[in-house]
Amino acid sequence: MSFQHPHQPDVGFDGGDLDCGNGLLLLIRKHIDPLPRGGLLEIRSTEISVDEDLPAWCRMTGNELVSFLRDGKQRSFLVAKGKLAERTAVAPVPVQSRGGVELITVKPMTAFPPVAPAPAVPPLSVMGIGSWPRPRWMLQAVHEHMEGRLPDAEFHATADDAVRLAVTAQLRAGADVVSDGEQRRDSYSSFVASRLDNTQLIPLTDLLPLVDDPEEFERELRALDVPAGDVRHPAVFGPLGRSRGIAVHEVEFAKSLTRQPVKVALPGPYLLTRTMWMECISDRAYANREDLANDIVRVLREEIACLLAAGTALVQLDEPVLSEVVFSGPATQRSFMCGALSEKGDPAVELAFARDLVNAVVAGFPRERLALHMCRGNWTPDETKALAGDYRPLVDTLGRLQVGTLFLELATPRAGEMEVLKSLPDDMRIGVGACNQKHAHVESVEHVLHHAEHAVQMFGAGRVLLTPDCGFATFADNPLNSAATAEAKLAALAGAARILRERHRIAV
């Protein structure tokens, strides 16, 4: 059947009877992302609910519904990426394809590679949490690559240049441990959808038609200062697999630039379970979130094994949602921090679930090479938009995690008093947040020194590491500070660390 739209589509697909909550949006995103602004996509469907949902999606995502034709049960929608007026004279060659989400067969690892040695991380080491502000040209490359308009080779060549800048800045500041600054990632967690099998990144705006109250959800995002059109969310449409590394390539390149220890951050299993479990999409592959969590544990264990085999000095699991569990209010209340559609249960049940997931991921690996980071939200510099509360309801959970280091937000007053952490096990090192990455003001060495000395008196010099509270650019499009400010803050930490080492006779 041929539909005569007023304009010839550049690409098209047949979604059959899929609805917007059952895979059609994934197919739309797959086909529309590579188009230039003004490019035309034809969507065919036999599902009646699409008559209302697709126009709503177009309004919410800023794309234009050019025309809508119907012949019996068969429908045809012509959608312009952006506005039709943006269309250029030269259009892509028309392509027609049959819709369908192609699944990749999962092949779990049958044996882990041996752990390779790595440089030791001495007491009072200075390091970032993970992310570093990206140059504008790197941001452009991230978006073009996500949308399929920049080939892998060109993207990684561009990213290598950005990583060189990030690593050089950290070394220049005096960091003892470096990361690649997460330059290749769109955010600290959702990037895994571009690396794992049977997952896909979709903008938060694509989720709006799937929630019970799209207008209220849109208001929540605006109130939280979240760039919903730029931030992408991982959607799972089949069994999770790891046919390629998540972050091994990041570490391998960073290690080629320095002899200093290299750390890497991975989204933790509880965070990924909360962000990836969306009943409207995920339940096509998993009966419940616990089954999804089991596969998340598997792929993270495979990744950690390969990272340790590559000589990673420190593998950090990011679990900011632990604070969301106890500080954000009713169980039915959503928080952007933990994924747009995810809800949580009773705090005690959720904390136990998170603890067991983390411990399942790290079981059998050397504790001294494993860490966990948590904070109270890092998507905006506005302190009033982030969560607040001391560590009292979390200390027991943190103390039961089988990791060697906890990287904790402690510079901001929102984190409460450090004394609450005194009961943590003596064999755990504490990465003390000693500067606030949200503020443009650069803390003095004296200010950092006073804060860090307080930590040393409480935990002992041998257990303390110094970091910012969180990353400087958790979300690529929403950096909290410039690269110059990030470097200056890290340099202040390094200055304080030098004094502390001499004062407490800690050898480097």
N, C-alpha and C positions, 0 to 999 in steps of 0.2 A: 504494500500500500504506500502510495506516495502522497505527501502533503505539500501543498503549494503555499509556502510562507512568503511574505513580501520580500524577504531577503534569503539568499542561499546560505545554509549553515556551513561552517568551516569544519565542524566535527559533530558527530552524533552517536547516540547509543540507545538501545531498547532496554528499559528497566523492567519490562514484563509487569508482574503484579507486586513488585516490591513497593513498600510505602516508605515515607521519609524516615520513619523510626526503625526500619528493618533493612537498611543497607542502601537505599536509593541515594541518600546524601553522600555516602562514601563514593559511589560511582560518579555523581555529579562533580564532586571535588577532584576526583582522579582525571576527569576529562576537561574541566574548566581551568584548572591551575596552569597548564602549559600554554593556554591561549594568551595572546596579547590583549591589552585593553581594547574593548570594542569587538573582540572576537565573538563569534556566534556559535552556540551549542544547541543542538536539537535533542530534546529528551522525549522519548516515546514511553508511554505507560498505559496499562489497562486498569490501574488501581484508582478507584473513585476518590479516595481521600487526598490524592495528590492535587486535585482540582483546587483545593483550598490551601493545602500546605505549601505547595511550590510558590505561588504568588507571595505568601507570607515570608518564605525563605528569601525570595528576591528582595523584598522590602528591607528585611533585617540585615542582609549582607551587602546591600548597595549595588546589586546587579539588576539589570533591567529586563523585565518580561516583555519581549517585543511582540509576540503573538501567541495565540492559543487556539488550536484547531482540534476538532473531534469528529470521528466517524464511527458510530456505534460505540463499542467499548474502547476502541483505540483512541488514545489522545496523543497530541504532539505539541510540545512547548518549545518555543524558540527564545533562548535567553542570551542576552549580551553580557559579557564580562565587563562590569562597570556600566558605562552608558553607551548606547548605540552611537551617539554623537562622537565618541572617541575613536570610532572605527577608522582605520587608515585605508588608503586607496588599494594597497596591496594586501590581500588576505591570504592566509595559509591555504594549502591544497586541501579540498574537502576530503574528509575521511568518515566512513560510516562503520560502526562497530556494534556488535551485540553485547548488551550489558551482562554483567556477571562478575562477582568477586572471586578472583582466582586464588585458591589456597595453595600454600607451599607445604609439602610433606615435612613433618617434624622428625629430625634425627638427633635424639639426645646423645651427648658425649658418653662413651662407655668407660673411659678412663681419663683421669686428670693428669696433666703434665706435672713434673716435679717442681717444687718451689725453688726459684733461683735466689741467690743471695742479693741483698740490696744494701746500700749505704745506711748506716745507723742514723737514727734521728736523736741527737743528744738533748739533754734537758735544756730548757729555756730556749729551744729553737723557735724561730719566727717564721711564719708562713701565712699565706692567704687561706681562706676557706675553700675557694675554688675559682669562681668566675672573676673575670677582669673586663673592664669596658672595651668594647670592640670598636675599631675604626669604622667610619661611615661606609667605606668601600667593602668592609667585611660584612656589615649588616646587609648591604645590597646583595652580596654573594649568597648569604644565608637564605634570603627570600627567593632569589632566582633559582637556587638549588632545590629548595623545598617545593617549588612550583614546577619543577621539571624543565626549567629554561636554561640551566647551567649544567653542563656535563660534570660527572664526578671528578675527572682529572683536573679540569679547570678550577673547580671548587676547592679541591684539596691543595692545589698550587697557591691559590689565594689565601687559604687558611694557614698554610705553612708560613707565609709572610707575617700574618697577624700573630701567630704563635711566637715567632721570633721576637717580635716587639714586646709581647706580654712577658715572656721569660726574661728577656734582657732588662725590662723595667723592674721585675722582682729581684733579680740579682743585683742590679744597681742600687736598689733600696736596702740591700743587706739581708735578704731572706735566706734562711738556712735550708729551706725546703721549697720547691717550686711546683707549680702546676702549669698546664698549657693554657690556663685562663678560660677554658671551655669555649674557645673561639669558634669551634665548629658547630656548636649547639644553638638551637633557638631558645632554649631555656634549660634550667637545671635538671628537669625531669622528663618533659614531654619528648625530648629528642630521641628517646629510646624507640619510639614508634617508627622512626626512620631507619632504625638499625635491626629491630627484631622482625621475624617473619609473622605474617598474618595480622599486622597492625598498620594503622594509617594515621597520619596527623591531619586533623581538621581544625579550622578556626573555631574559637568559642562561639562566634556568631552562628555557626552551623548547628549548634546545639539548641538554639533558642526555640525552634519549632518542636523540640522533643520534651520540653518541660511543661508542667501543668499550667504555669502562669508565665508566659514569655515576657510580658510587659514588666512584671515584678522582677524577674531574673535580670532583665536588661537594666532596671533601676539599680539592682544590687551591684552589677558590674560597674556602672557609672559611679556609684557611691564609693566603691573600693578603689577607684582610679585605675581600673584595669583596661588596657588597650585591647578590647575583645576581638577586634578585627585582625590584630597582629599576633596575639598569643594563640598558639595551637594546642589542641588537646589530643591525647592518644586514644584512638578507638580500636578495640580488638574485635576482629570479625572471624577469627579462626583460632585453632590451637597455637599457643605461643611457641616459637622456635628461635634458635640462635644459630643460624647458618654462617654468620660472620660476627666478628667482635663488636661489642658495644662501645668500648673505649680503649681497647688495646692499642689501636693505631694512634690514638692521642698520646699515650704514654711513650710509645716507641719513638715518635718524632721528638717529643720533649726531651727524652733521654739523649737524643743525638746532639742536643744543644748545650748540655751541661753535665758536669760530674756530680753536681749536688743531688741529694735525694729528690725523687719525683713522687708526688702524691696525685691521686685522682679521686674524684667524687662520683659516686653512682647514686641514683635514686634508690631509697630503701624499699624493702618488700611491702611494708605497710602503706607507704606513700603510693607505690605503683598499684597496689590493690585498690586503694580508694579512688585513684584517678582513672584507672582503666575499667573498673566495674560500672557499666551503665546498662541497666536492664534492657533498655530499648535496643541495644546493639550487642552487648557482650553475651546475653543469654542465648544467642544463636550458636555460640561455641561452648559455653559453660553453663552447667545447671545452676551454679551459685557462685558467690565470690570466693568461697573457700577453695573450690576446685581451681578457679583462676589463680588464687594465691599459691597453690601448690606448684603450678607451672612457672609462676614468677620466681619462686624460690629456686627452682631447677635452673632457669636461665641465668639468674644472678650467681649461683654457685659455679656454673660453667665459666662465667665471665671472670669472677674473682680468681679462679684457678689459673686462668690464662694471664691475668694481670700479674699475679705473683710469679708466674713462670717467666714473665717478661722483665722481672726485676723491679716492679713497683715497690717503693719503700713503704707507702701507706695507702690503703684502700679505705675510703671514707664513705659510709652509707648516710645519705641525707634523709632525715625523718622529721621535718618541721611539723608534720601533722600531729605529732604527739602532744604538742602544746594546744593545738586546735581541739583535741579531744576533751581537755579539761578546762579550757578557758573560753570557748566560743558560745556556750549557751545550750539550748535544747538540742536533743538528738536529731530532731527533724529540721534543724536550721542548717542551711548550706553555708559553706565557706569557700571562697575562691581558692584559698590556700590549698585545699585538699582535693580539688577537682570539681568541676562545675555541677555535676549531677549527683555526686556521691553523698550518701547520708551515713551517719554513724549510729551505733547502738549505745548501750549503757557504758559510761566511761571506764568502769572497772573491767568490763568484758573486752572493750576495745584495746585497753592497755595490755591486757594479758594476750590478746590476739597478736598485737604488734610485737610484744616481747618474744613470743614463741616463733614468729616469722623471722625476726632478726637472728635469733639464736639458731634457727634451722639453716639459714643462709651461711652463717660463719662457722658452723660446726666442723671441727677437724683442721681448720686453717690456723696458722700461727697468730695468736692474739696480738702480739706486739706489732703486727703489720696491719691491724684492723682498727677502724675507728667509726664513731657515729657522731653526726652533727645534728643539732636541733636549734631552732630559733622560734620566733613568734610572728613571722611574716616579713617578706622582704621585697614586695612588689612596688612599694612606693616610699619616698623619703618622709612622708607625713607620719610621724609617730602616732598620731591619734587614730590612724586607720589600722594599725597593727594590734595584735593581741597583747594582753598584759597579765602578769601574774607571776609569783615566785615559783621556785622549783619544788616546793613542798609536796604537791600531789604527784610529782613525777620521780622523786628521788628513789623510791623503792624499785620502780620499773627500770630506771637507768642503772641502778646498782646490780641488777640481775642480768644485764646484757653481757654476753661473752665477747666483748671487744676490749682492746687494750687502752683505748683513748676515747674520751668524750670531748668534743669540741662544742663549747656552750656559750651562748649569748650572755655576756655579763657586764658589758660596758653601759648599756642602756638602763635607765631606772626601771623600765618596764619588766626587767628580769628579776627584780627584787634583790635581797641581800645574799651575798656569797656564802654566808655562814650556813645557810640551809643545806649546802652540799657537803658539809663536813663529814657526814656519815657514809659517804661513798667509799667503796672498798679501797684499801691502801695500795692495791696492785693496779689500780686504774690511773692513767695519766689524765690530766685535765688541761685541755686547750682553752685557755682563759680569754674570752673576748675582752680586749683591752683598748679598743678604739671603736667608734661608732661609724660604720660605713655609710649610714644614712645622712650624716651631717657633712656639709662642705667644709666646715671648720676643721683644721688639722690640729689634733691634740699635741700638746708639748711633750717633750721627752720626760719632763718632770711629772706631768699629769699621769702618763702611762706608767712611769716608774713607781709612783705611789700606789696605783691600783695593782700593779704586778707584785710589788713587795707584800701587799696584803694577802695575795694568793699564795705566795711563797711561805709566809708565816703560817698559813692555814693548812696547806697541802704538803709543804716541803719543796725545796728547789728541784729535787730530782723528778718530781711529778708534773711540773708546770711547763706548758708550752704557751706561746703568745700569738694571738691571731686577732683579726677584726671580728666583730660579732657575726658577720655573715659575708657573703660574696658581694662584690662591687657591681655586678651586673647579672643578677640571677636570671632575669629575663632580657634577652638580647636587645629588644627594642625599648627597654625601660631601665637604662643604667642609672644607678643612684648617684654616681659621681664621675668625674672625668678620670682618664688614665693618670694624669698628672697628680690629681688629688689622691688617688689610690696609692700611687708610688710614695707620696709624701707621708701618708699615714703609715704605710709599711715601714718607711725609714724611721719614723718615730718609735715604732715597736722595736726595731733593730737597735736603735740607740739605747733604749731602756734595757734591752737584753744584755748588751755589752757591759753595762754598769752592774747588773745583777750577777752576771757570771763572775766578774772580778770580786764583787762583794761576798759572794757565797762560794768562791773558789771552785767554780764549775768549769772543767776543761771542755774545750770544743773538739 
